């Protein structure tokens, strides 16, 4: 009788242990399966479970994709309050992906925001310290399982909150990412001393000198009366990456041709070479530019976000930079 009771107790313990393991397994998202549902234009909506949350994204796979050939992946991150689908319209990356044969994915932040490390008590993703680095890492892994992704050509870009998240991913996920391009964003002050990339990451920074939200000279991010964290200046953000990549301290400076004198902007390019392992740090300083995507949509009035430069197409420049900077 005692033996039967002990066996029953042991069985109950094993069942409880199994249920606990299943719960943990599902909470970290490993059991998730991507289910694509899309249209003839090769745009798909999909999701995975990560850390107990359903995380969604849009992915564009061009008709030139060949499963037998490793293909670059570009991760595009929306700004605060935005969406992945909104970035499809803002950037025009899909047409470039079709022409240049790369895959582009547009993830969505929790309640339309990313945990970029500012620690502000306004958005759920930062209040709860949601692991967006882990989510992007899991998404890259899942796409690499489903598709033939070139592990040496995985890139990240984004604007504003998505740009700051790009900085964070370049530091905390450097083992997977070859290059980043943050647009209209600087490094959060409270993260600058904490970030230490495990390997050199090429960085293209695009910022406007007249950005009314993310200040060129650093300080508080403001939207109306709201203060949304503090960032380094553009100069100190560039200095951060030049130091981490051990680049030459003196840049090569060129003036980008003024293609549209009526847009109120000019562009200065600063290139820092001599970095470890072939990395490079480049700044596109948009004189007169605002909190915008150059060559993209003027998504809000100039009175709110400033001018959109028409001197160059940011998406084309970003892809060219990415194309030239695989992992070496």
C-alpha positions as CSV (number, residue, x, y, z in Angstrom):
1,X,0.0,0.0,0.0
2,X,2.9,2.4,0.9
3,X,4.7,1.5,-2.3
4,X,1.5,2.3,-4.4
5,X,1.2,5.6,-2.6
6,X,4.8,6.5,-3.3
7,X,4.5,5.5,-7.0
8,X,1.4,7.7,-7.3
9,X,3.2,10.6,-5.6
10,X,6.2,10.2,-7.9
11,X,3.9,10.1,-11.0
12,X,2.2,13.3,-9.8
13,X,5.5,15.0,-9.3
14,X,6.6,14.0,-12.8
15,X,3.4,15.3,-14.3
16,X,3.8,18.7,-12.5
17,X,7.4,18.9,-13.6
18,X,6.5,18.2,-17.2
19,X,3.8,20.9,-17.1
20,X,6.3,23.4,-15.7
21,X,8.8,22.6,-18.4
22,X,6.2,23.0,-21.1
23,X,5.1,26.3,-19.6
24,X,8.7,27.6,-19.6
25,X,9.3,26.3,-23.1
26,X,6.3,28.0,-24.5
27,X,7.0,31.3,-22.6
28,X,10.4,31.7,-24.4
29,X,8.8,31.2,-27.7
30,X,10.8,28.1,-28.8
31,X,7.6,26.2,-29.6
32,X,6.2,28.8,-32.0
33,X,5.6,28.1,-35.6
34,X,5.5,30.7,-38.3
35,X,2.3,30.6,-40.3
36,X,2.6,32.9,-43.4
37,X,-0.5,34.4,-44.9
38,X,0.1,36.8,-47.8
39,X,-0.7,37.8,-51.3
40,X,0.7,37.6,-54.7
41,X,3.0,40.6,-54.1
42,X,5.1,38.4,-51.7
43,X,4.2,40.4,-48.6
44,X,3.4,38.2,-45.6
45,X,2.0,38.8,-42.2
46,X,3.3,36.4,-39.5
47,X,3.9,36.1,-35.8
48,X,5.9,34.2,-33.2
49,X,5.5,33.7,-29.5
50,X,8.3,35.3,-27.5
51,X,8.5,35.6,-23.7
52,X,4.8,34.8,-23.5
53,X,3.8,37.5,-26.0
54,X,2.6,37.2,-29.5
55,X,4.9,39.3,-31.6
56,X,3.9,40.2,-35.1
57,X,5.8,41.3,-38.2
58,X,5.5,41.8,-42.0
59,X,8.0,40.2,-44.3
60,X,8.7,40.8,-48.0
61,X,10.2,38.0,-50.0
62,X,10.9,39.0,-53.6
63,X,10.1,36.8,-56.6
64,X,13.8,36.5,-57.3
65,X,14.4,34.7,-53.9
66,X,16.3,31.4,-54.4
67,X,16.2,28.9,-51.5
68,X,19.5,27.5,-52.7
69,X,21.4,30.8,-52.3
70,X,22.2,32.6,-49.1
71,X,20.2,35.9,-49.1
72,X,20.8,39.1,-47.0
73,X,18.2,40.1,-44.4
74,X,17.3,43.7,-43.5
75,X,15.3,44.4,-40.3
76,X,13.4,47.7,-40.4
77,X,12.1,49.1,-37.1
78,X,9.3,51.7,-36.9
79,X,9.4,54.8,-34.7
80,X,7.4,55.2,-31.5
81,X,3.7,54.9,-32.2
82,X,4.4,53.5,-35.7
83,X,3.9,50.1,-37.3
84,X,5.9,47.8,-39.5
85,X,3.5,48.3,-42.3
86,X,3.9,52.1,-41.9
87,X,7.6,51.6,-42.6
88,X,6.9,49.8,-45.8
89,X,5.3,53.0,-47.1
90,X,7.8,55.4,-45.5
91,X,10.9,53.7,-46.8
92,X,10.1,52.0,-50.1
93,X,12.5,49.2,-49.2
94,X,10.4,46.5,-50.9
95,X,11.2,47.8,-54.4
96,X,14.9,47.9,-53.6
97,X,14.7,44.4,-52.1
98,X,13.2,43.1,-55.3
99,X,15.9,44.7,-57.5
100,X,18.8,43.8,-55.2
101,X,17.5,40.4,-54.0
102,X,17.4,40.7,-50.3
103,X,14.6,39.9,-47.7
104,X,13.2,42.7,-45.6
105,X,11.3,42.2,-42.4
106,X,9.3,44.9,-40.5
107,X,8.6,43.8,-36.9
108,X,6.1,45.5,-34.6
109,X,7.0,46.7,-31.1
110,X,4.7,46.0,-28.1
111,X,1.9,48.6,-28.2
112,X,3.9,50.3,-31.1
113,X,7.0,51.0,-29.1
114,X,10.5,49.5,-28.6
115,X,12.5,49.0,-25.4
116,X,15.5,51.1,-26.6
117,X,16.9,51.4,-23.1
118,X,15.8,54.9,-22.1
119,X,13.8,53.5,-19.2
120,X,11.0,56.0,-19.5
121,X,7.8,55.3,-17.5
122,X,5.4,56.1,-20.3
123,X,5.3,53.1,-22.5
124,X,4.6,49.5,-21.5
125,X,7.7,48.1,-23.4
126,X,10.0,50.2,-21.2
127,X,8.0,50.0,-18.0
128,X,8.0,46.2,-18.1
129,X,11.5,46.1,-19.5
130,X,10.3,43.9,-22.4
131,X,13.1,41.9,-24.0
132,X,13.1,43.3,-27.6
133,X,16.7,42.3,-28.1
134,X,15.7,38.7,-27.4
135,X,12.7,39.1,-29.7
136,X,14.7,40.3,-32.7
137,X,17.3,37.6,-32.0
138,X,14.6,35.0,-32.0
139,X,13.0,36.4,-35.1
140,X,16.4,36.3,-37.0
141,X,16.9,32.7,-35.8
142,X,13.4,31.7,-36.9
143,X,13.7,33.3,-40.3
144,X,17.1,31.7,-40.7
145,X,15.5,28.3,-40.1
146,X,12.7,29.0,-42.6
147,X,14.7,30.8,-45.3
148,X,18.2,30.7,-46.6
149,X,19.5,33.8,-44.7
150,X,23.1,34.8,-45.2
151,X,24.5,34.9,-41.7
152,X,27.2,37.4,-42.7
153,X,24.7,39.9,-44.1
154,X,22.1,40.6,-41.4
155,X,21.4,44.3,-41.0
156,X,19.2,46.6,-38.9
157,X,17.8,50.1,-39.6
158,X,15.1,52.2,-38.0
159,X,13.8,55.7,-37.3
160,X,13.5,57.5,-34.0
161,X,12.6,54.9,-31.3
162,X,13.4,52.3,-33.9
163,X,16.7,54.1,-34.6
164,X,17.6,54.0,-30.9
165,X,16.6,50.3,-30.9
166,X,19.0,49.9,-33.9
167,X,21.8,51.3,-31.7
168,X,20.9,48.8,-28.9
169,X,20.8,45.9,-31.3
170,X,24.2,46.9,-32.8
171,X,25.7,46.7,-29.3
172,X,23.8,43.8,-27.7
173,X,23.3,41.6,-30.7
174,X,26.6,42.4,-32.5
175,X,27.3,38.7,-32.8
176,X,24.5,38.4,-35.4
177,X,24.4,41.9,-37.0
178,X,26.9,43.1,-39.6
179,X,25.8,46.8,-39.8
180,X,23.2,49.2,-38.6
181,X,21.7,52.5,-39.7
182,X,19.9,54.5,-37.1
183,X,17.9,57.5,-38.5
184,X,16.8,60.5,-36.5
185,X,18.1,59.0,-33.3
186,X,21.0,59.2,-30.8
187,X,22.2,56.9,-28.1
188,X,20.4,57.1,-24.8
189,X,22.6,58.7,-22.1
190,X,21.9,55.9,-19.5
191,X,23.0,53.2,-22.0
192,X,26.2,54.7,-23.3
193,X,28.4,53.3,-20.5
194,X,26.6,49.9,-20.4
195,X,26.9,48.9,-24.1
196,X,29.9,46.9,-25.2
197,X,29.7,45.2,-28.7
198,X,31.3,41.8,-28.9
199,X,32.7,42.6,-32.3
200,X,33.0,45.6,-34.7
201,X,29.7,46.7,-36.3
202,X,29.6,49.1,-39.3
203,X,27.4,52.1,-38.5
204,X,25.7,54.6,-40.8
205,X,24.1,57.5,-38.9
206,X,21.6,59.8,-40.5
207,X,20.5,62.9,-38.5
208,X,19.0,66.3,-39.1
209,X,20.6,69.4,-37.5
210,X,17.1,70.9,-37.0
211,X,15.4,67.8,-35.6
212,X,12.7,69.2,-33.2
213,X,12.3,65.9,-31.3
214,X,15.7,64.3,-30.9
215,X,18.1,67.2,-30.4
216,X,21.3,67.3,-32.6
217,X,23.2,68.6,-29.6
218,X,21.8,66.0,-27.2
219,X,19.6,66.4,-24.1
220,X,15.9,65.7,-23.6
221,X,13.8,64.2,-26.3
222,X,10.6,66.2,-26.4
223,X,7.2,65.8,-28.0
224,X,5.1,68.8,-27.1
225,X,5.5,69.2,-23.3
226,X,6.4,65.6,-22.8
227,X,10.0,64.6,-22.0
228,X,10.9,61.2,-23.4
229,X,14.4,60.5,-22.1
230,X,17.8,62.0,-22.6
231,X,20.2,61.2,-25.4
232,X,23.8,61.9,-26.3
233,X,24.6,64.5,-29.0
234,X,25.2,63.4,-32.6
235,X,28.9,64.1,-32.2
236,X,29.1,61.9,-29.0
237,X,27.0,59.2,-30.7
238,X,29.5,59.1,-33.6
239,X,32.4,59.2,-31.1
240,X,30.9,56.2,-29.2
241,X,30.9,54.1,-32.4
242,X,34.3,55.3,-33.6
243,X,35.7,54.3,-30.2
244,X,34.0,50.9,-30.1
245,X,35.2,50.1,-33.6
246,X,38.6,51.6,-33.0
247,X,38.4,53.8,-36.2
248,X,40.6,56.6,-37.3
249,X,39.7,59.8,-35.3
250,X,39.8,62.1,-38.3
251,X,37.0,61.7,-40.9
252,X,37.0,62.2,-44.6
253,X,34.5,65.0,-45.1
254,X,32.6,65.6,-48.4
255,X,29.6,67.6,-49.3
256,X,26.8,65.7,-51.0
257,X,25.6,67.3,-54.2
258,X,22.6,69.6,-53.7
259,X,20.0,68.0,-55.9
260,X,17.0,70.0,-54.7
261,X,17.9,73.6,-53.6
262,X,14.3,74.2,-52.8
263,X,14.0,71.7,-50.0
264,X,16.0,73.8,-47.5
265,X,18.6,71.2,-46.7
266,X,22.2,70.3,-47.5
267,X,24.1,67.2,-46.6
268,X,27.6,66.7,-45.2
269,X,29.1,63.2,-45.2
270,X,31.7,62.2,-42.6
271,X,33.5,58.9,-43.1
272,X,35.6,57.2,-40.4
273,X,37.8,54.5,-41.8
274,X,40.6,52.3,-40.5
275,X,38.3,50.4,-38.1
276,X,38.8,46.9,-36.9
277,X,37.8,44.0,-39.2
278,X,36.8,46.3,-42.1
279,X,34.1,48.1,-40.2
280,X,33.3,51.8,-41.0
281,X,31.4,54.6,-39.3
282,X,29.7,57.2,-41.5
283,X,27.6,60.2,-40.6
284,X,25.1,61.9,-43.0
285,X,24.6,65.3,-41.3
286,X,21.5,66.9,-42.9
287,X,21.8,70.6,-42.4
288,X,18.3,71.9,-42.0
289,X,16.8,68.4,-41.8
290,X,14.2,67.3,-39.3
291,X,12.9,64.2,-37.7
292,X,12.3,62.5,-41.0
293,X,13.4,59.8,-43.5
294,X,15.3,61.5,-46.3
295,X,13.6,60.9,-49.7
296,X,10.6,59.4,-47.8
297,X,7.1,60.7,-46.9
298,X,6.6,64.0,-45.1
299,X,4.5,61.9,-42.6
300,X,3.6,64.9,-40.4
301,X,3.7,68.7,-41.0
302,X,7.0,70.5,-41.0
303,X,5.8,72.4,-37.9
304,X,5.9,69.2,-36.0
305,X,8.8,67.1,-37.4
306,X,10.8,69.5,-39.5
307,X,11.9,69.2,-43.1
308,X,12.3,66.0,-45.2
309,X,15.5,66.3,-47.2
310,X,15.3,65.5,-50.9
311,X,19.0,65.5,-51.5
312,X,19.3,61.7,-51.4
313,X,17.1,58.6,-50.9
314,X,17.9,57.3,-47.5
315,X,16.8,53.7,-48.3
316,X,19.1,53.5,-51.4
317,X,22.0,54.9,-49.4
318,X,21.3,52.6,-46.5
319,X,21.2,49.5,-48.7
320,X,24.4,50.5,-50.5
321,X,26.1,50.9,-47.2
322,X,24.8,47.5,-46.0
323,X,25.8,45.9,-49.3
324,X,29.4,47.1,-48.8
325,X,29.7,45.9,-45.2
326,X,29.2,42.2,-44.6
327,X,30.8,40.5,-41.6
328,X,34.5,39.9,-42.3
